[in-house]
Each structure stands twice: as C-alpha cells, then as structure tokens.
Amino acid sequence: MNNLALTYNARGKTEEAKKLQEEVLLLCLELLGESHPYTLTSVSNLALTYRDCGKLEEAEHLQEKVFSLRKEQLGKNHPHTLTSMNNLALIYGDRGKSGHAEKLQEEVFLLRKGQLGKHHPYTLTSMNNLALAYSSCGKVEQAEKLQEEVLSLRKEILGEHHPHTLTSMNNLALTYSDRGKLDQAEKLQKAVLLLHKQQLGENHPDTLISMSNLALTYSLHRGKTTQAEKLQEEVLSLYRQALGKCHPDTLTTMSNLAFTYLELGKVKIAKALQEEAFSLRQELLGRNHPDTLTSIQHLIFINQILEHTNKTWKLRRELQFPVAEPEASGKRMLTKYQ
C-alpha cells in the first residue's frame, strides 16, 4: 500500500496517494505503535504528500515529529534521521522559514558528504537542496556555483535524461534568470520542458512547473511577454484541473500571470487575479507568509498604477486635450519562482 502510494505520487496523482497513505498510517499506528520505524516512514511519506497537496502546516507538524523521534531513537547522524532533516528543511523553505531551511540543509550536506562521499546520489540531492536554500536567502551567486557542480555530476553519474538531472537543469535555469542570464535560462528551460513532456506527459506537475518557469523567463525577456501570457494561461488552467484552485503552485501561477497582464497593460484584469491570489494565500498560508506578502506588494503596485492612470485621464478631461495613457512599469516585485 505504501509503495503504491509512492508510485501514485510519482505519477502526479497526489489525492490518490494521500488517501492511501492516510490509511497505511492508521493501520501502522494500530498494529505497530507510533514509534515503530515503519510507522515513522509512513508519517514521513504522508508529510511529503501533504506538502505536494499544499497542506504545509500539517506537513511541517508531521515532519518535526518524525525528525524528533528518529534523532532520539537512531541518533543525529543516522541516514534516516538525515532524510528527516532534509524533508523538514524543504517544508521550512515552503513555509517561508528560509534561515531555518538553510541551516538544516548545510548540516545535512556536510554529514552526507562525510559519510557517503561527494558523488553519492544522496549527497548530490543535499547539494541541490542547499543551493535552493541559498537562492531563497538571496545568495544567488553561491546557488549558481553549487547548481552547476550538481548538474555536471548528475550528468556524469545518472545520465542527461534522468529525472534528478532534469531537476538540476530546471533549478540552474531559475538561478540564471535571477542573475539576468536570460538566454542561458531559456535554452535550459526549453530542453527541460521538452524532456518532461516526452517522459511524463503534458499534465504532470513537473511538466507544468517547467512550463511555468519558461513563461517567467519569457516575461523577463523584452518582446516575449505575449508568449509568457499564453503559456501562463495554459499552465493556470492545467493546475486548476490537476491540483485545484487553492494549491500553492496554482496560486503562484495566478500571481505570475497577474504580473504578466500588468506588463501588457491589462491592469484591471491583473488586479482582479492578484486579489483572488491574495485572498486564497491569506486563507491557506496566513497573512505573514512571504507569498502572501508578495501578493500584498503586487496589489499595492497595481493600485498605484490605477490611481496614476485615473488621475491622468481626469486631467485629460479637465484640460480637454489628449494625454497618452501611461504604460505599466516593467518592475518585477518578488515574483516567486517555483
């Protein structure tokens, strides 16, 4: 049952996985008790699925419990404890606790490198996750250096088409975007998207993330905003079907599409979409979560543009001569990259 649930997850069937894992956990608790290793594995797997479903608070609570029990039973340096540290760090990152995530990922990486060697797949996973933590903390130069090293090693050890290699390509492309290396980012993202479509299908969550990231790079490129709009509208529709309208990835796509609308001068549509994203984020994540704060900043920016536009058109009517409607500023404000 556990392994079938993991397969459902790999196929993007998160609801089926969640239902099965919840059943497994109840049976493990009944038959084995809450401290048995199999029970802890079930708790950890369910927490990861909760994360995929956008239930971040529940996921954090479960992973903290698993990490605490494994550290107590197995010791801090045991492989299972390190797995729990890694998983908890990922959830901390999703919850906006970037400093906590970075600290844990650095510890996991150093311990795995010492125990397993630099080329072991688990060590490479830790390098990748540490790079993401650096990126979230604004340390993009350190993130880029680490991601380039991980990508090179994964290509050598796992091959160019392995899912972990594609993940590294995707993450490096995002860092290239953050660093303003847009041509390099676009080239990598197009390659990742093509391979994800071939291997996983057009509706798989990993494929949708690739589409979304390529769209963001288009929106940063001058003259490619219309391509970004088309791709983001497609991604949003697919996310709503696959994950529901309240999933964090759906909300991120809504926020990014709203900003693309803004850049195209569709200010009122942008405002309506950003207001919806803000309302859902506040309900799901809380008012102080970084993603919610991002939506607030976007809304303030949009309202400033609308206010400026209204004043300009009022002046035009008063003076009775044509005044050009101002263009939306191209400034990007804390757009989240998945």
Secondary structure in CASP SS format (residue, H / E / C, confidence):
PFRMAT SS
TARGET T0000
AUTHOR 0000-0000-0000
METHOD secondary structure of the structure
MODEL  1
M C 1.00
N H 1.00
N H 1.00
L H 1.00
A H 1.00
L H 1.00
T H 1.00
Y H 1.00
N H 1.00
A H 1.00
R C 1.00
G C 1.00
K C 1.00
T H 1.00
E H 1.00
E H 1.00
A H 1.00
K H 1.00
K H 1.00
L H 1.00
Q H 1.00
E H 1.00
E H 1.00
V H 1.00
L H 1.00
L H 1.00
L H 1.00
C H 1.00
L H 1.00
E H 1.00
L H 1.00
L H 1.00
G C 1.00
E C 1.00
S C 1.00
H C 1.00
P H 1.00
Y H 1.00
T H 1.00
L H 1.00
T H 1.00
S H 1.00
V H 1.00
S H 1.00
N H 1.00
L H 1.00
A H 1.00
L H 1.00
T H 1.00
Y H 1.00
R H 1.00
D H 1.00
C C 1.00
G C 1.00
K C 1.00
L H 1.00
E H 1.00
E H 1.00
A H 1.00
E H 1.00
H H 1.00
L H 1.00
Q H 1.00
E H 1.00
K H 1.00
V H 1.00
F H 1.00
S H 1.00
L H 1.00
R H 1.00
K H 1.00
E H 1.00
Q H 1.00
L H 1.00
G C 1.00
K C 1.00
N C 1.00
H C 1.00
P H 1.00
H H 1.00
T H 1.00
L H 1.00
T H 1.00
S H 1.00
M H 1.00
N H 1.00
N H 1.00
L H 1.00
A H 1.00
L H 1.00
I H 1.00
Y H 1.00
G H 1.00
D H 1.00
R C 1.00
G C 1.00
K C 1.00
S H 1.00
G H 1.00
H H 1.00
A H 1.00
E H 1.00
K H 1.00
L H 1.00
Q H 1.00
E H 1.00
E H 1.00
V H 1.00
F H 1.00
L H 1.00
L H 1.00
R H 1.00
K H 1.00
G H 1.00
Q H 1.00
L H 1.00
G C 1.00
K C 1.00
H C 1.00
H C 1.00
P H 1.00
Y H 1.00
T H 1.00
L H 1.00
T H 1.00
S H 1.00
M H 1.00
N H 1.00
N H 1.00
L H 1.00
A H 1.00
L H 1.00
A H 1.00
Y H 1.00
S H 1.00
S H 1.00
C C 1.00
G C 1.00
K C 1.00
V H 1.00
E H 1.00
Q H 1.00
A H 1.00
E H 1.00
K H 1.00
L H 1.00
Q H 1.00
E H 1.00
E H 1.00
V H 1.00
L H 1.00
S H 1.00
L H 1.00
R H 1.00
K H 1.00
E H 1.00
I H 1.00
L H 1.00
G C 1.00
E C 1.00
H C 1.00
H C 1.00
P H 1.00
H H 1.00
T H 1.00
L H 1.00
T H 1.00
S H 1.00
M H 1.00
N H 1.00
N H 1.00
L H 1.00
A H 1.00
L H 1.00
T H 1.00
Y H 1.00
S H 1.00
D H 1.00
R C 1.00
G C 1.00
K C 1.00
L H 1.00
D H 1.00
Q H 1.00
A H 1.00
E H 1.00
K H 1.00
L H 1.00
Q H 1.00
K H 1.00
A H 1.00
V H 1.00
L H 1.00
L H 1.00
L H 1.00
H H 1.00
K H 1.00
Q H 1.00
Q H 1.00
L H 1.00
G C 1.00
E C 1.00
N C 1.00
H C 1.00
P H 1.00
D H 1.00
T H 1.00
L H 1.00
I H 1.00
S H 1.00
M H 1.00
S H 1.00
N H 1.00
L H 1.00
A H 1.00
L H 1.00
T H 1.00
Y H 1.00
S H 1.00
L H 1.00
H C 1.00
R C 1.00
G C 1.00
K C 1.00
T H 1.00
T H 1.00
Q H 1.00
A H 1.00
E H 1.00
K H 1.00
L H 1.00
Q H 1.00
E H 1.00
E H 1.00
V H 1.00
L H 1.00
S H 1.00
L H 1.00
Y H 1.00
R H 1.00
Q H 1.00
A H 1.00
L C 1.00
G C 1.00
K C 1.00
C C 1.00
H C 1.00
P H 1.00
D H 1.00
T H 1.00
L H 1.00
T H 1.00
T H 1.00
M H 1.00
S H 1.00
N H 1.00
L H 1.00
A H 1.00
F H 1.00
T H 1.00
Y H 1.00
L H 1.00
E H 1.00
L C 1.00
G C 1.00
K C 1.00
V H 1.00
K H 1.00
I H 1.00
A H 1.00
K H 1.00
A H 1.00
L H 1.00
Q H 1.00
E H 1.00
E H 1.00
A H 1.00
F H 1.00
S H 1.00
L H 1.00
R H 1.00
Q H 1.00
E H 1.00
L H 1.00
L H 1.00
G C 1.00
R C 1.00
N C 1.00
H C 1.00
P H 1.00
D H 1.00
T H 1.00
L H 1.00
T H 1.00
S H 1.00
I H 1.00
Q H 1.00
H H 1.00
L H 1.00
I H 1.00
F H 1.00
I H 1.00
N H 1.00
Q H 1.00
I H 1.00
L H 1.00
E H 1.00
H H 1.00
T H 1.00
N H 1.00
K H 1.00
T H 1.00
W H 1.00
K H 1.00
L H 1.00
R H 1.00
R H 1.00
E H 1.00
L H 1.00
Q C 1.00
F C 1.00
P C 1.00
V C 1.00
A C 1.00
E C 1.00
P C 1.00
E C 1.00
A C 1.00
S C 1.00
G C 1.00
K C 1.00
R C 1.00
M C 1.00
L C 1.00
T C 1.00
K C 1.00
Y C 1.00
Q C 1.00
END
